[in-house]
Structure formats: C-alpha cells, structure tokens
Amino acid sequence: MVTLRPNLRARVCDFGSDYGGFSMFIQLMPIVVLILVSVLSQLMVSTPPYSLYSKPSTGQTIKRQTENLHVDYYVTRDFKSEYKGSALQKIEKNVEEDYVSNVRNNCWKERQTKTDLLYAAKVYRDERLRRKAELMTMDNCKELDRLNELFRGG
C-alpha cells in the first residue's frame, strides 16, 4: 500500500482543482462555438428587397408593378429611394424571373393533378373524377400561355 505524505496529498488536490475549470471550459467550447455561428449567420442574412406577396412582418406592403410583364410585387417604404436606374431594372428582372418560375411550377402541378385525376377516373370508371378534371381552371397554365405570348412579342 502506498501512502502519501500530507504535503503531497494537498498538492495533488490542488492540481486537480486548477484544471477543473479549464476542463469544463473545453467541454462547453463546442456549444459556445455553435451558438456564436448561429447568431452570426442570422445577422448576415438580410431581407430581400421585394416579395411577390404582401408581407407586413417585413414591411413589404407597398405594391409595385414591373415595367415589362406587369407583375405585381411588394416592397418597403424606402425602396424607391434605395433602388433607381439599373439597380431597379435588376430587381424587376429578378421579380419577373421568380414570378415566371412560380407560374411554371404551379402550371406543372396543375397539369399533373389533372392527369392524375383523368387516370384515376379511367381506372376506377369514376365519372365524378373525370368531371372534376375537366372542370379544373388551370389558371397558372393560362398565365404561362399569356407570358409566353408576351415573350414572343404577341
């Protein structure tokens, strides 16, 4: 059996207590880093200058319309003073690209839904499903056709 002298025993206890705080700090370091990265990333994300829909939570409630395709979009009160000339044209181009992309995706969904309904009507011989498919208005597809006509110069 090993016996420690009283002086040595006191030094061993002191040695352990010196590193207890540092050890805890090292263990908490990954959590602190994650919190810092999260906070910094939130600070770096800015609100886009426009929205295709009114967003009172971000202050984008002022309705505007693009020059080319006459697409409605919403901005903040100070938009007019911040974006002029080529910067405004770039924003409007982005608005129109986002709008056309949304309409294209929604049209695809409408066509897919109609196709699925017609297929189900045929398989199950369900007249109600066939009628429902035929009565679909396909608003986004009509809008996409309108936009295509504008692009062709019609």
N, C-alpha and C positions, 0 to 999 in steps of 0.2 A: 504494500500500500504506500502510495506517495503522499506525503504531507507537505503542504505549502506553508511557508513561513507567513506570518501576518502581513508583513510589508508587501510580499509578492502577491498575496491574495487581494489586497487593496488595489494594487496596480492592475491586476487582471480585470477587476470590476470596473475600474476607471477606463481602461482600454475599450471595453465593450460599450460603455455608455457614450464615449466620444463618437463612435461610429453608428450608433442607433439613429440619430437624427439624419445623418448623411444617407444611411441605408433607406430610410423612409422617403427621403427626397428623391433618391434614384428610382425607387419603386413608383412614385407618383409622377415622375417626369413624363412618361408616355401619355398619361391622361392630360397633363398640362399642355403638352405639345398639340394634342388633338383639339383641345378647346381653343387654343390660340389659332390654329389653322382654320377652324370653323368660323371663328369671329372675323378673321382677316378675309376669308373668302366671301362672307356676307357683305363686308364693307366694299369689296371690289366690284360686286355685282350692281349694276345701275339699271334703273327703269328704262326700257326702250322709249324712244321719243314719240311713239304712236301706238295705237291699238286699233284693231278692226272693230272692236266693241267698246261701248262706253264703260269706263272703269272709274267710278267715283273714289274707290280706295286709293288709287294712284293719282287722282286729279285729272285724269284724261277724260274730260267731259265736253270739251269744245269740239263740235262737229265740223269737219272739213271734207273737201272732195278733191280727188286728183284731177288734174287738167286733162289727161289723156283718156282714161277709161271711165271717169266719173265715179270712182269707187269712194264710198264714204269711209272716213276713218276719224279717230278721236285723238286729241292732243291736250296738253296742259295749257294754262293761260299764257305762259311766257314763250310758247312755241314760236309764235310769229316773230318775236324779237331775236330768237336764237337761230332760226333756220331761214336763210334767204338765198336767193340765186341758185347756184349749183348744189349747195347743201340741201335745199328744199327739193330740187329735182331728184336728187339721190334718194331722199326719204320717200318721195312719191313713187319712184320706181320700185323701191322695196315694198311699199304698201301694195302696189299692183301685183308684184310677184307673189307676195303672201296670199293675196286675195285669190288670184288665179289658181294657185296651188291648193288652197282650201276648196274652191269650187270644183276643181278637177277631182280631188279626193272624195268629196261628197257625191259627185256625179257617179264615180266608180261604185261607191256604196249603194247608191240608188239602183244602178243597173244590176248589181249583184243581188240585191234584195228582190228585185223584180224577177230576175232569172230564177232565183231560189223558189219564189212563190209559184211561178209557172211550172217549174219542175215538180214541186210538191203537188200542185193541182193535177198534173198529168199522172203522176204515180198513184195518188190516192183517189183520183177521179172526183176531185172536190171542186164543184162549180164556184163555191164561195171564195176559195183561194184564187181561182182564175180571175174572177171579177175584181178581187182586191188588187191583183197585179195589174190588170188593165186600167184600173182607176187611179193608179199612182200618178201623181202630177209631174214628177221628175223635174222639179224646179231648178235644181243645180245643173242638170244636163241642159235645160233650156238656156240658163245663164251662160254656160260654157259655149253653147252654139252662138249666142249673141256676141260673146267676147271673140270667138274665132272669126266672126264676120267683121268685127272692128279691126282685127289684125290683118285681115285680107283686104281691108280698105272698102268694105261694103257698106 
